[in-house]
Amino acid sequence: MKLTELDLNLLLVFDRLVQDGRVSRVAESLGLSQPAVSNALRRLRDLLGDELFLRTPAGMVPTPYAQQLASPVAQALHTLQSALNVRASFDPANSDRCFTLAMTDVGEIYFLPVLMDTLAHEAPGVTLRAVTVADSTLREDMATGRVDLALGSLPPLQAGYFQQALFRQRYVALMRQAHPLAVRPQVTATLYRQAAHVRVVSAGTAHGLVEEALQRLGVHRTVQLTVPHYVALGHVLGNTDLIATVPERLAERLTAPHALVARPLSLKLPVSTIAQYWHAHLHRDPGHQWLRGCLARLFGAGEAGTVSA
């Protein structure tokens, strides 16, 4: 079919149905009546020669053909929207925009308290939604606009993405203030081997590089607890003689609330670069530029400039 035969509003309805799955929700979000949404879906079915959505108790489920169309249509709509908004201004003090940020649990602990405090003073109407950076659909979610910005240490994305380094950080040993190793200025390889450890297995993140480095160094340790994330780490360390190997920026956030101390390691572990990542369709968006500027101002250490990934 030719684009001249297609009403762009039909694609807006299609995109919303993919996301929301219910005619009533689509009607509300687009400011239409439910009959108008149903009529738009009927017209699109006739044009494309496919049912597109099947009604089920759980809502409108896309057909295989609709699933193939979903990502390209969403990306095209977001690209068009971004192009139309290039010259638009952004006033953080009066904006009610919602940004979706992808990050690890470490990122949530480190970034969000400072960022939310800044928003409260500079952009009280702006809201944030945090999602996991380890999601396998991250690239697609960024390309289609479901995720605005990713924070962390990520592998190269691909052409069409930008990144800006914020800071570099090493890994340190974290323990309670009364831990026997807390009196030491540094945790040596021997002391590290002798200690009892908490191991954090943070799937899909750069923290796995530490485990790989320990294996290469031939460092064997006693792991008494393995956890899938960092959420409970402060509470565990504060009440045991276990130690954990963590990014130093996380250690900064956990030491005071949980009466912990951080000590440098003599082991040569990798240093990670934490950056912010975004898709090209948001590169010139004024609101997105403002948010990136905030993050660079609050957390940047002048490590690197903006480059395409």
Steps between C-alpha positions, in 0.01 A plus 500: 500500500600866453542750783254728322232242579573509873372739767779560755244503781435131432862425589465696823204279594696189399802601711284569805316169465832317497600674824167507686309201361157649574282722284378697802853592607598598147191718467580675829870558417426638152192701599269298275178310551510121512293474177755727329786270607308194384429667167867589457597138568243380245640735234856387572395134478345565161809685373751239620290189444561360849302479825795667679347448847299213644264560789577284808404517870841661561441769238585552134786269403702587185517248217841385371479758222421776751795390713727542196362850441511613864867597535545672159176695544592611853846608392364688200247687713761596760741614229229716346402641839863582577544669164194718561626590850856594402426871524274466801614655824511327837429679825593264786330718762162458328534164326302191601698267275575145615842350417568126510851412618657154479756415768621227735406481867839660572402783269171545683683528832764737367319722249137527609527673843713783358306526176160508671620771739614707202167453323314613811681834482541552125219305336230412755253381236744266324467134595725198455432132438784255569529166320774236504796556269555124468182446301567317174275745311694810609628590152154466349340690789745788449448499124122512532498760778381278783831574677643851480841450657715213631759542775779260583786310342352341189654314207502691170140541384521556125484774239232755579581536870697763690685477828671737743739378769416632846768351726734207554496292815700220657378217721556501877440270795198598707450382860362605838696746713574232762629249245853370578620625160364851559819596689708423191577782253469253213367149441785293357454194280579273797249670729244497218535124461466443873184709541140377470315664212164605365495456123256708297401346168358795310399339170545697180725769652872578501538376858556152364841621381618490861426129527684438173801699624513304828499175305785620277699600807439160656339655808285247683278632780243368741157615387245457778218689331408559135230753413357619164521874575634762738176600671555318833879522499531783753279321752690172457845653537394712796406192699768247400874463450455450129660733245385590150683622191303798372535810279642787703210735418260247652724476805471878542122469525496201739769582756321760711145351509627152592811584708734347242852578380664455161858392452707496179611166357852408398353270235506637146130501423342673199403866513156568354388805305146615577328682216163620383363357174222619271359438153567739215133598465524680837840660443358845420191483718514805733355318800736210454795736462402664826483165683837389362646833604370449854658157524831626361498791746405288801712193436746577220873507560606618156610154395397528136283690257191391311567239231292274284503141622 
